[in-house]
Amino acid sequence: MLARKARVVVTTVGPYLARGLALVRACAEAGTDYADLTGEVLFIRDSIDSCHDAAAAAGARIVHCCGFDSVPSDLGVLLLHHAARADGASDLLDTTLVVTAMRGGLSGGTLASMMGQMEEMRASAERHRVVQDPYALSPDRAAEPGLGDERDLGWARYDGELRMWTGPWAMAGINTRVVRRSNALQGWAYGRRFRYREVTGFGAGPAAPVLAGLASAGTTAAEAGLAFGPSRALLSRLLPAPGHGPGEKTRRTGYFRIQIHTRTSAGLRYLGTIEAQGDPGYAATSVMLGETALCLALDRDQLPDRAGVLTPATAMGAALAARLRSAGHTLNTRQITPLPGKHPRPGWSVLADVRLGDGTPLIRDKAVTGFSDDEENAVALGVHYARTVEQALRGVGGAYSKGDSVFAPHIVRDGRLHTGQNPASSEAFACELARDIRS
């Protein structure tokens, strides 16, 4: 009855593996959108296998992992993909999420979900294999590329590319699978050679290897303790029970800071930054889940045309990112290195890199000008830069124009945006800008 009458059903009642599938099935059959906070690979796999086709046929968006796992990971990678494609930088290759700082408390519900999944893994070799598979949530496992060892990091390791010591990240086991599912559901839009992992970052200082080692040992010990019957019983008495978690102060003063580093097939590097105030698993997650519900209910005309068992990125994408930014979360991307062997683009093309809050290029569909290809060729600048100014401005959707002859003055105005083509345009540009300021 609830699923048939609602537009969106949101549930926080876990462990989902034990009691969640009936509600998913009801929403899928009724064509009602659904969102939850699960981080259980086995539950999501069961949901895909039993509900995806029904949901797709009925037009329902079934969206799991709408909290700290796995919204920052999923949207962060999607936004990097959008930025790279806008710059013509081709596919994403090696992509690493680094948790650089975090403060928060333990959730009794999360611990109960972890222990429930561990019990399933102990009882069934097949279920154990599913959880360990990096592509456990793929819509077509046989079609996934063979990219070598993609297991989650299990111990402290110095990462030469990131130039820091890294250690395991507790949520990598769910987040990485969700991100890979997003790639596959979009026809492997991020790329067929997209390799994704998540780690905890400890920096490069003298204490970093010690901290990384201690954290790795602690993670291993905790997993072993929860997997072993007698120690699990003891830990169950010491750790928060379902329905219990951090106090008000911890929820208020918590935070997380995440970076996502990626390299593209064109040789460019990008950095994504995802940050929020508030305990990650409670205050920040409440915002993520609340905005997810509002997005599904109110922003339907902005959502991707998809249905079935989806992910935050494939169900809502940029619409959810815009809502989270408006709610105070940080979701940014930027290019950090040029093509190998090339210098950065000249300063005149900086407008091509400026993005609005929703990731749209500032100059898309706006009248602009800048150094023309003819002018760059005349002074042999093309051999020094990865892309010309004209290519950069046109590449992000700018309505580029140029003067009738090389190095002649040419200025363009579109509302409050003023651009000049070349140094010869400086005087006319300054006069036009001064008139605009006075008005």
N, C-alpha and C positions, 0 to 999 in steps of 0.2 A: 504493500500500500504506500509506504513512504517513498520508495523509488519511483512509483508511477506518478505521484503527485508533485514531486520536487523537480526543480530545474537542475540543481546541483546537490549532491550529497557529500558531506565532508565528515570523515571519521578519524578519531584519534584513539580508538579502542583496540589496543594490541594486548598480547602478541597476535598479530594478524594471521600467522600460520595456523594458530589453533582455532580462531573464531571469525576470520574475516572474509572467507571466500563466498559465503552465501550472499552477503551484501553486494559484493562486486558482481556476482552473477545476476542479481535482481536489477541492478542499475544497467548492466550491459543489455539485458533483454528488454528493459523499459525504454532504452534510448536516453537515459539520464546520465549527465556527467558526474564523475566521481573523483575525489581526491583523498589521499591519506598521507600518513607519516611513516609508513613502513620502511625498514631497512633490511628486510629479509629476502634474500635472493630466492629461496625456495618458494616462498609465498608468491612472489612476482612471477616466477616460472610457472607455477600452477595457474595463476591468473591468466597468463598469456595462453597457455595450452587449452584452458577450458572456456575462456571468455572473449578472447580477441575477435574471433570471427563473428560472434553474436553482436558484440559492441560495434564492430565496423558496419555490419548490416543495418543496425538500428540507429547509427549516427551518434553513438555515445563516446565520449572521451573518458577513458579510464586512466587516471594519472596517479601513479604511485610516487613515493619519495619526494614529497612536496615541502620538506623542511631542510634543515642543515644537511641532511642527506636526502636528495642530492642536488638541490637547486643551485648553490654556488658553483659546483663543478659543471653541471649540465649547461647552465646559461653562460658561464664564463667561457667555455669552449665554443659554444655557438657564436658568441659575440666576436671571438677571435677569428672564427671562420668568416663572419660577415666583413670584418675589417680587412682581412687578407684578400677576399674576393673584390671588395671595393677598390683596392689598390692594384688589382690585377696580379696578385702575388701567388696565384695558383693554390695548390692543395696544402693542407697541414701535414707535417711529418712528425718528428719527435715532439711530443707535447707533455709537459710535466707540471702538475699542480703541486705547489709547495705551501704548506701551512707554516707561516712565519711567526705568528703569535696567536695565542688563544687563552681565554680564561672562562671557566664555566664549571658547573657541577655535574654529578652523575645522576642519571635518570633510572629509577627502578624499572620502568617499563621497557627501556632500551636493554637493560641487563637481562630482563626476563625473556625478551625476544631473542637475544643472543644465545641464551642457554637453551631455549626451545629449538633453535636451529641446530645447535650442537648435538642435542639429543637425536634429532632426525639423522644427522650425519653419522653418528655412531651406530644407529640401527640399520642403516642401509648404505652399502658401498656405492650404489648408483646415485643416491642423494648426495653423498660425499663428493663424488665426481662432478656433479652439477655445480656445487658451490665453488669448487676449485677451478672450474673452467673459466678463463678470462672472458669468454664469449657466451656465458651461461644464459644471457637474456636476449641473444640474437634472434631475429625473426627467421633467419635462414642460416643455421650454423654451418652447413656444408659450403655456403657461398662466401664465408668469411676468408680473408686473405691469410696466408701462412707467413707470419712476420717473426718467427723465432720465439724465444722465451719471453712471454709477457706476464709472467707471474708477478704478484705484488712483492714489493721489497720486504724482505724478512729480517734484515739485520743492518746495523750501521754501515754506511758506505760513503766514501768521499766521491762527490760528483764533479769531475773535472770540467764539464760543460757549464754547470751552475756555479762552480767555484765555491762549494760549501759542503759541509758534512750533512748527510741526510740519514734519516731513520724511518722505520715503518710508520704509516698513518693508519689508525684504527679503522677508519671508514673507507679505505681504499677498496676493500672487498666488495662493497656495494656500489660506490660511486663510479668506479672504472667500468663496471658492467653496464650501468645506466648510460654513461656517455657513449660507450660502444654501440649500445642499442640505438641511441639517437642517430649516430652516423649511419647505421644500416637502414633505419626507417626512412631516412632522407636519400636513399639510393647511394650510400657511401659518399655523401656530398663533401665531407671533410677530406676525403681521399682514400684510396685503396691502400696506401702505405702509412696511414695515420696510426701512430703508436702512442698510447696514452698510459700514464702512470701517475700515482699520487704518493707524496712523501711528506715527512715532517722536516723542516729545515732548522739547522742548528748553527749556521754561520761558519766562519772560517778561522775563528780565534783559537788561542791555545787550548781553551777548555772544550771546544766544540767536539772533538772526537770522544772525549770522556762523556759528555752529556748525551751524545748520540748513542754511545754504547750502553749507558745506564738506561736510557729510554727504551732501547731495543730489548734489553734484558727484562725490564719491567713488563713490556708488552708480551713477551714470550711467556713469562711466569704467570701473568694474568690469564692468558689463553689456556695454559696447561692447568691452572687451578680450576677454571670453569669447566674444563673437559673431564676432570677426574672426580668421580663420585663423592668421596669423603671430603675433599677440599672444597668442592662445589657446595656441599651442604653447610660447611663452615662459613664460606664467603656469603652464602645466602642470608645468614643471620647478621653479618656485619655490614653488608651493602644495602642501599635503599631498596625497599620492596616496591612492587608495581603500585603506581599512584603516588609515590613519594619521590622527592628530588630536592634540588637546592632551595635555600631560603630566599626571601625577597631581596636581600642585599646582594647576594650572588647573582640572582637573575638580572638585577639592575646594573651592576658594575661589570658584568661579563662582556666579552667582545670576541671577535675573530678577525684575523687579517690573512688573506690568501693571495698568492701570486700564481699566475699560470704562464709558463714560458713555452713558446712554440717556435718552430722553424718551418719555413714553407719550402715547397719544391722549387720556388724561384730564388731561394737563398736569403730571403728576408726573415728577420726575427721580430716577433711581437711579444708584448707583455700585457697580460690582463691582471687587473687588481680588483678583488672583491673583498669588501669590508662591511662590518655592521657592528653596532653597539648593542649590548645585551647578551645574556647567556646564550651561546649558540643553540643549544638544544631546547631552550624554553622561550626567552624573550624574542630572540632573532627568529627562531622557527615559527613562533606565533604570527609574526608579521608575514613571513613567507607563505604560510598556509592560509592566512586570512586574505592576502592579496591574490593567491591562487583561486580561492573561492569566488572572489569578486571578479576576477578576470574571466573565469569560465561563465559566470552568470551575466555579466554586463558588457563584456568586450567581444561578444561572439563574432561580430562582423570584422574584427581585426585578427582573428585567430587563423592559423593555417587550416586548410581544408583537409583535415584528417580525422579519422575516427578509429577506435579500437583501443587496445592496451598500449598507451603511449608513454611519453616521458615529459617532464616539464618543458624541455626545449622543443620537442616536436608537437606538443599540444598547444603551447602558448607562445613560446619564443620571445620575440622582441616586445610583445604586449605585456608580458609579465615583467620583463626587465625594466620597462618604463614605469610600471607601477611600483616596483621595489625602489627605484631611484627616487620617485616622488615620496616614498615612505621613509627616506633617509639612508637607504643602503647605497654603498658605492659599488658600481659596476663599470669599470673603465677599460679601454684597450688603447695601446699605442704601439707604433712601429719603433723599434729600438736600434736596428742596424740596417745599413744599405745592402744592396747586392754585393757579393764578393768581387773585389777588384774595382769597384766603382766608388766614387765619392758621393756623399749625400747630395740630394737635389739642391740647387741654389735657393737662397732665401725667398725669392719671388714666388716659389711654388708652395710656400708654407700653408696657404689657404686650403690646399688639397688635403691636408692632414687634419683639419679642424672638424670636429664632429659635434652635432647637437646632442642633447641628453639621451635621445633614443638611438644614437649611433648613426643617424643620417648625416652625410657630408653637408657642411654649412653651405657650400656653393652649389649644391645640386639644383638644376633648373634656374640658376641665377646668372645674369649677364656678367661676364668677367673677361679680363684680358691679362696678358703677361707676355714675357719674352717669347716670340714666335719660333717655330722650328726653322724658318728661313734665316732668322737672325742668329740662332745658335749655330747653324751650319756655316754661316758666314764667318764666324770667329772660332770655329772648330770646338765649341763647347760640348757637342754631342759625344765626343770620345772620353769625356771626363765624368759624365753623370749617368746614373742608372736609367733615368727617364728625363725627357725634356720637360720644361715648364708647361708647354702647350699640351703634351701628352698627359701630364699629371692633372691639369685642370679639366681636360675633357674626360679623363678616365673616371672621375668621380661624379660626372653628370653636369659639369659646368657648361653654360651656354657661351662658349669661347668665341671671341671675334678678334680680328687684328686689323691694323691699318692697311692702306692701299699699297704702301711701299715699305721696304726694309728700313728700320731705324727712324721712321717718321713718327711724330707724336700721335698717340692714340689713347684716349681715356674712355672708361665705361663706368656708368653709374646704374646701380639697381637698388632703389630705395636708399638706405644709408650706407650701402656697400660701394666703395670707390676703388677702382683698380686702374693702374697705368701700365702700358705695354713695355716700356723701355726707359732708359735714362732721359731720352729726349722728351718724354712725356711729363717730366717732373714739374715744370713750371705750370702747365695747364692743370695737372693733377692737384697741385697745391692750391691754386686759385679756386678750383671747383670745390675742394674740401673746405676751404675757408668760408666760402659762400654758404655751404651746407651748415657749418658750425654756427655761423651768425644767424641763420634762419631758425 
